[in-house]
Amino acid sequence: MLAAASLLLLVLGTASPASAHAALRATDPEDGTILQRAPRTLTLTYTESVGLLTDSFRVYDPENHRLSTGQADHAPGRADTVRVPLPARMAKGTYVVAWRVVSADSHPVSGALTFSVGERTVTTATAPGEVENGTTTSLYNIARYLAYLAVALVLGAAVFVAYCRPPQRVPLRPLFVVGAAALLVSTLALLLLRGPYEEGTAPTFTSLGRTLTTRPGELLLARLALLLLAVVGALVLRRRPVPRPAALTAGATLAVALALTWSAAEHASAGIQVPLAIASTTLHLLATASWLGGLAALLLTLRASAVPPQVVTRFSRLALTSVIVLVVTGVYQSWRGLGTWQALTDTTYGRVLLAKLVAVGVLLGAAAWSRRWTGRLPKTAEVPVRVPVPAGGPALPPEPAAPEPDLPVRHLRRSVLAEAAVGVVVLVLTTLLTSTLPGRAAEEAATAETGIPAASVTTVPFTVGENGRGKVQITFDPGRVGPNSVQAVVYGANGALAAVPELRITMTLPAQRLGPLDTGITDRGGYWATNSFNLPIPGTWTMKVTVRVSDLDQVTVSRDVRVTR
């Protein structure tokens, strides 16, 4: 299980950063628009409230010089809308705006847009899009996963001791010590990395002061305080026992408060039905910890010389209750995050959720296998568990055939080990889900405030020869059946607008054997467009983009585009 955790930890740390909850809903000026007069203010509206950083907005002129802008702030009474004052004098040409803000669920989100004054020009200004520091993002993701794993170990072991009541608690002490230490270290790491993670910079401690004044920083401080309180309480209980009801009440209160430091900082803290979502996420985390952390405690307990069968039976009931809570809260959270069935397959959030559902299904299968062997344990006498003799120990006579009580325990230990290994995968997928743009938010981002679906935008990377790399951003407006305007902009390898001698886009509907239909786009001086192209039938169309960068070098790239009515 440790090897599996290490491998998945490496995968998590090197994974590409996922999109956050907030998404850009609208801008004024609109992305790609041409204005007759220079705007005085840039306004950006997001799908939820956002926090501003010290350098949230950068505006570059057509010569790639950064403009001196006014202080960005929120529109009056609109935490989801940001205004950036622009200079009074702006030359003709295309401007690039790079932005980075923090969404209400604590994740940074960034992007870029362009607008032109007077005319669109082939500018040398870059459009960086996502700005991330790979080292900071990897370290932050690893710390987040370790925090989830650690809280599951600590809370799960505590619930196991309180409910299953194993006669020997000494074997479980390493679990508490390792879990508490890992939670302390990971929380401190998250606190130190929070500022650089938001800014997209290398790990430094210069932004710690600002972090402590934000809601994520305050919740991390609260987590540290609760952890220290739990450690002090455990030391006091060892010297001065208190009545069991009082200890259970204090422990349950502390566990709920600790879980709230996660649920109040993640997806549940933004979007619809926030109070219910926070309550559901808190129960989901507690049930996960009771099941998966309890599995680790059960594994250590099964290594003892003898295990009362009541301990295993009680954990079986605890696991079943946890599963019921996980199903109820998981269904609600999936509905809240997805919004539509289509988002289950069309969004990254939906695909990660599907992977988690598969892993949970495997976990339930292993749990059912464990319950089968639990039912075969003797009902009264303690169950002997054979402990392997270490290398170099005294020679023993050949081991006789395993007695009847010993056989179920061996199989139970293996099935519990399998459950724990799959549980590591579930925790990794849970961590990825908390940093992935939910399907409902993606749908909100693709819909304007009027409720009319936004244009269909597809970005197609291409490579020609050794140095000819770039991407084509293609917009179909409105992106539905019927007449559409088509606009294509070519970007070079450095993100700057690029001019190409030829660009051709055709559409084919293989299911109906229709096409190829040539869009007929023409060069409009820095970008390619046509005002009228008809998409007659809904379905999944194959878009072929042919880019010629010289007399000899050209490439054709295909992408699937979904067209609705």
Salt bridges, closest charged atoms under 4 A:
GLU48 OE1 - HIS21 ND1 3.45
ASP55 OD1 - ARG66 NH2 2.54
ASP61 OD2 - HIS65 ND1 3.71
ASP73 OD2 - ARG83 NH2 3.62
ASP80 OD1 - ARG78 NE 3.02
ASP105 OD2 - HIS21 ND1 3.10
ASP105 OD2 - HIS267 ND1 2.70
GLU132 OE1 - ARG100 NH2 3.55
GLU198 OE2 - ARG194 NE 2.84
GLU198 OE1 - ARG210 NH2 2.38
GLU266 OE1 - HIS107 NE2 3.10
GLU266 OE2 - ARG144 NH2 3.63
GLU399 OE2 - ARG386 NE 3.23
GLU399 OE2 - ARG410 NH2 2.71
GLU404 OE2 - ARG376 NH2 3.82
ASP406 OD2 - ARG386 NE 2.70
ASP406 OD2 - ARG410 NE 3.66
GLU449 OE2 - ARG78 NH2 3.87
GLU502 OE1 - ARG548 NE 2.90
ASP518 OD2 - ARG504 NE 3.05
ASP551 OD1 - ARG548 NH1 3.76
